[in-house]
Amino acid sequence: MSDMKLAGNRFVIIGRAGMDIYPDPPGTKTEHATQFFACLGGSSANIGVAISKLGGSADLVTCVSDDAIGRFALNQLDHYGVGRAHVRSVGGEARNSLAVVETTIEDHQSVIYRNGAADFEMTEADVAAIDYAGYDALITTGTVFAAEPSRRAAFAAFERARAAGLPLIFDIDYRPYSWPSAQVAADVYSRAGSLCDVIVGNDVEFGFMAGGYDKGLDKARDLVANGARIAVYKMGEKGAVTITPEGEIRTGIFPTQALKPTGAGDSFMGGFVSGLAAGHSVRNAVLAGSAAAAMVVARVGCAPAMPTRAELDDFLKNHAGPSAA
């Protein structure tokens, strides 16, 4: 991994920013709620917050709606120190994505609104305006590939980042409701994955890419055999298998009292890439990601729940080690 120049800890992230709305107080079911609290949402924005709170620099590339909800997202990005010079407001009928998310584990419900999503309006002009040489890696989440013109723009960003020598980091982040069909999604994901240096996803997502759940781990291995440097195959409570050209690393999870299932993937990515940027071994970077994920599912919200560097270091130092892989 020494040849992946993440040392500057500067990331450009392509993907969405939205609004998450939580029934309040925590534990309330949505259908019984009369009050809610709002925070920044959208996986790419959440990853940016995670990196920023861990001491890195993150700039987001996306579109938001030119209305109060879009401005809420912009204000929240400012609040967390995520750069938004490449976030464009779009008028017309485009709307920011919205998620109503319960702080519950039992019968958990997340209701997502993504009709005419503003982030899909990102164009090739948006990604052409980026100075890729000012960053150490490009991160993207899979949803950017679900519709045009965002899909073409994301692939154009891959080409430009690659030309600038940046590693490409891909969070599979498969959301069926964003795609016209599973077949289109599998084809596009496989194309995107084949271009990337680091691919992170769960067992269901890799299985989806492979065309069958039981083929997911082999898909992750194939990606590394064909040029990727790292594939992280996450298995929920069973931990993760991280595949590199040097071999496979199995790690467990940090036990925690979870309040909700959401936010773990975004938090994992933030902790993981921040660990790589700090020069940690791949194994220790995965453990940092796993610890960050354990912290976020035990807290309310996603962006507000992301740990600071001091909190994550303290957790890793004082928490019982991860479960056996």
C-alpha positions in Angstrom: 0.0 0.0 0.0 3.0 2.3 0.3 2.5 3.3 -3.3 -0.9 4.7 -2.6 -0.2 8.4 -1.9 -2.9 9.2 0.6 -0.4 10.9 2.9 -1.8 14.3 2.4 -5.2 13.1 3.7 -7.1 15.2 1.1 -10.1 13.5 -0.5 -12.5 14.6 -3.3 -15.8 12.7 -2.9 -18.4 12.4 -5.6 -22.0 11.7 -4.5 -25.0 13.0 -2.8 -25.9 15.3 0.1 -29.4 15.2 1.5 -31.5 15.6 4.6 -32.0 12.9 7.2 -35.1 13.3 9.5 -35.2 11.3 12.7 -38.3 10.7 14.8 -37.6 12.1 18.2 -37.0 11.1 21.0 -34.8 8.1 19.9 -36.7 4.8 19.8 -39.9 6.5 18.5 -41.6 4.7 15.5 -42.2 7.0 12.6 -45.9 6.4 12.5 -46.2 7.6 16.1 -43.9 10.5 15.9 -45.0 14.2 16.2 -41.5 15.7 16.4 -38.4 15.1 14.3 -34.9 16.4 14.2 -32.9 16.9 11.0 -29.3 16.4 10.1 -27.1 16.1 7.0 -27.6 12.8 5.1 -26.4 11.1 1.9 -23.6 8.6 1.9 -21.0 10.7 0.2 -21.7 13.7 2.4 -21.6 11.4 5.5 -18.2 10.0 4.4 -16.9 13.6 4.0 -18.1 14.4 7.5 -16.4 11.3 8.8 -13.1 12.2 7.2 -13.3 15.8 8.3 -14.0 14.9 11.9 -11.0 12.6 11.9 -8.7 15.4 10.8 -8.7 15.0 7.0 -9.8 17.3 4.2 -12.8 16.4 2.2 -14.5 18.2 -0.7 -17.8 17.1 -2.1 -18.8 17.1 -5.8 -22.6 17.0 -6.3 -25.7 19.0 -7.1 -28.4 20.1 -4.6 -31.8 21.6 -5.2 -32.0 25.4 -5.4 -34.4 25.6 -2.5 -34.6 25.5 1.3 -33.7 21.8 1.6 -30.7 22.2 -0.7 -29.5 25.2 1.3 -29.9 23.1 4.5 -27.5 20.6 3.0 -25.0 23.4 2.1 -25.2 24.9 5.6 -24.6 21.5 7.1 -21.6 20.9 4.9 -20.2 24.2 6.1 -21.0 23.2 9.7 -18.9 20.1 9.4 -16.1 21.6 7.4 -16.7 19.7 4.2 -15.7 21.7 1.1 -18.5 22.6 -1.2 -16.8 24.7 -4.0 -17.9 21.9 -6.4 -21.5 21.6 -5.1 -23.9 23.2 -7.7 -27.5 24.3 -7.0 -30.0 23.2 -9.7 -33.4 24.8 -10.2 -36.5 23.3 -11.9 -38.1 20.1 -10.6 -35.0 18.5 -9.1 -35.2 17.8 -5.4 -32.7 16.8 -2.7 -33.0 13.3 -1.4 -34.7 12.9 1.9 -34.6 10.0 4.4 -36.9 9.5 7.3 -34.8 7.1 9.5 -35.7 5.5 12.9 -33.3 5.2 15.8 -34.4 1.6 16.4 -33.0 -1.9 15.6 -36.3 -3.8 16.1 -38.5 -3.6 12.9 -36.3 -0.7 11.7 -37.8 1.5 9.0 -36.0 3.9 6.7 -38.2 5.7 4.2 -36.3 7.2 1.3 -37.5 9.9 -1.1 -35.5 10.1 -4.3 -37.8 11.2 -7.1 -36.1 13.5 -9.5 -33.0 13.5 -7.3 -30.9 16.7 -7.7 -27.6 14.8 -7.4 -28.3 12.9 -10.6 -28.0 16.4 -12.4 -24.2 16.4 -12.0 -22.6 16.8 -15.4 -19.2 16.3 -17.1 -18.7 20.1 -16.8 -19.0 19.7 -13.0 -16.2 17.1 -12.8 -14.0 18.9 -15.4 -13.8 21.9 -13.1 -11.9 20.0 -10.4 -8.2 20.3 -9.8 -7.5 16.6 -9.2 -3.8 17.2 -8.5 -4.8 19.0 -5.3 -6.1 15.7 -3.8 -4.7 12.3 -2.7 -7.6 10.1 -3.7 -11.1 10.2 -5.3 -13.9 8.5 -3.4 -17.3 7.7 -5.0 -20.4 5.9 -3.8 -22.3 3.7 -6.2 -25.5 5.7 -6.4 -23.8 8.3 -8.6 -23.9 5.7 -11.4 -27.6 5.0 -11.2 -28.8 7.7 -13.7 -27.7 10.1 -16.4 -26.1 12.6 -16.6 -24.5 11.7 -13.3 -23.3 8.3 -14.5 -21.4 9.7 -17.5 -20.0 12.5 -15.3 -18.7 10.0 -12.7 -16.9 7.9 -15.3 -15.4 11.1 -16.7 -14.2 11.9 -13.2 -12.6 8.5 -12.9 -10.6 9.2 -16.1 -9.5 12.6 -15.0 -8.5 11.4 -11.5 -6.7 8.4 -13.0 -4.8 10.8 -15.4 -3.7 12.8 -12.3 -2.4 9.7 -10.6 -5.1 9.5 -8.0 -6.2 6.1 -6.6 -10.0 5.5 -7.1 -11.9 4.4 -4.0 -15.3 2.9 -4.5 -18.1 2.3 -2.0 -20.5 0.0 -3.7 -23.5 1.4 -1.8 -26.2 -0.5 -3.8 -29.7 1.0 -3.5 -32.1 -0.9 -5.7 -34.7 2.0 -5.7 -32.2 4.3 -7.6 -31.7 2.0 -10.6 -33.9 1.2 -13.6 -33.1 -2.5 -13.2 -30.9 -4.9 -11.3 -29.2 -6.0 -14.6 -28.2 -2.4 -15.5 -26.9 -1.9 -12.0 -24.8 -5.1 -12.0 -23.3 -4.2 -15.4 -22.5 -0.6 -14.4 -21.1 -1.6 -11.0 -18.8 -4.2 -12.6 -17.5 -1.7 -15.0 -16.9 0.9 -12.3 -15.4 -1.7 -9.9 -12.9 -2.9 -12.6 -11.5 0.7 -12.8 -10.9 1.1 -9.0 -8.0 0.6 -6.7 -10.0 0.1 -3.5 -13.5 -1.4 -3.5 -15.5 -1.6 -0.2 -18.9 -3.3 0.1 -20.9 -5.8 2.1 -21.5 -9.5 1.2 -24.9 -8.7 -0.4 -23.4 -5.9 -2.6 -20.5 -8.0 -3.8 -22.9 -10.9 -4.4 -25.1 -8.6 -6.4 -22.2 -7.5 -8.6 -21.3 -11.1 -9.1 -24.8 -12.2 -10.1 -25.3 -14.4 -7.0 -24.9 -14.0 -3.2 -22.6 -17.1 -3.0 -20.2 -15.6 -5.6 -19.6 -12.3 -3.8 -16.3 -13.2 -2.1 -15.0 -14.6 -5.4 -16.0 -11.4 -7.1 -13.9 -9.4 -4.5 -11.0 -11.7 -5.1 -11.3 -11.4 -8.9 -11.2 -7.6 -8.6 -7.9 -7.7 -6.8 -6.6 -10.4 -9.2 -7.4 -8.0 -12.0 -5.6 -4.9 -10.7 -7.4 -3.6 -7.6 -5.1 -3.1 -4.6 -7.7 -3.7 -1.9 -11.2 -5.2 -1.7 -13.0 -5.1 1.7 -15.7 -7.7 1.9 -17.9 -6.8 4.9 -20.0 -9.5 6.5 -21.9 -7.6 9.2 -21.5 -9.3 12.6 -19.1 -11.8 11.1 -16.5 -9.1 10.5 -14.7 -8.6 7.2 -12.3 -10.3 4.7 -9.9 -7.8 3.2 -8.2 -9.0 0.0 -4.9 -7.5 -1.2 -2.3 -8.9 -3.7 -0.3 -10.0 -0.7 -3.1 -12.1 0.7 -6.3 -12.1 2.8 -6.9 -10.5 6.2 -9.8 -11.6 8.4 -11.0 -9.2 11.1 -13.9 -9.3 13.6 -16.2 -6.5 14.8 -16.2 -4.4 17.9 -19.2 -5.4 20.1 -21.5 -2.4 20.8 -25.0 -1.6 22.0 -26.5 -0.6 18.7 -29.3 2.0 18.6 -29.8 1.7 14.8 -28.3 -0.1 11.8 -27.7 3.0 9.6 -24.4 5.0 9.1 -22.0 2.1 9.7 -20.8 1.9 6.1 -20.1 5.6 5.7 -18.4 5.7 9.1 -16.3 2.6 8.1 -15.1 4.3 5.0 -14.1 7.4 6.8 -12.2 5.5 9.4 -10.6 3.2 6.9 -9.3 5.8 4.5 -8.1 8.0 7.4 -6.2 5.0 8.7 -4.6 4.5 5.3 -3.7 8.2 5.1 -2.1 8.0 8.5 0.2 5.2 7.2 -1.4 2.4 9.2 -1.3 -1.2 7.9 -4.3 -2.3 5.9 -5.4 -4.5 8.8 -5.2 -1.6 11.3 -7.0 0.7 8.8 -9.8 -1.9 8.6 -10.0 -2.0 12.4 -10.2 1.8 12.6 -13.1 1.6 10.1 -14.8 -1.1 12.1 -14.4 0.8 15.4 -15.8 4.0 13.8 -18.8 1.9 12.5 -19.4 0.5 16.0 -19.4 4.0 17.4 -21.9 5.4 14.9 -24.5 2.7 15.2 -24.5 3.3 19.0 -25.3 7.0 18.5 -28.2 9.0 17.2 -27.9 10.3 13.6 -25.2 9.7 11.0 -23.3 12.9 10.3 -23.5 14.1 14.0 -22.6 10.6 15.2 -19.3 10.4 13.3 -16.4 10.2 15.9 -13.6 12.7 16.2 -10.0 11.6 16.0 -9.7 11.8 19.8 -12.9 9.7 20.3 -11.8 7.1 17.8 -8.3 6.8 19.3 -9.8 6.6 22.8 -12.2 3.8 21.7 -9.4 1.8 20.0 -7.2 2.2 23.1 -9.9 1.4 25.8 -12.4 -0.9 24.1 -12.2 -4.6 24.1 -10.6 -5.8 20.8 -12.7 -7.0 18.0 -14.5 -10.3 18.1 -12.8 -13.3 16.6 -13.1 -13.2 12.8 
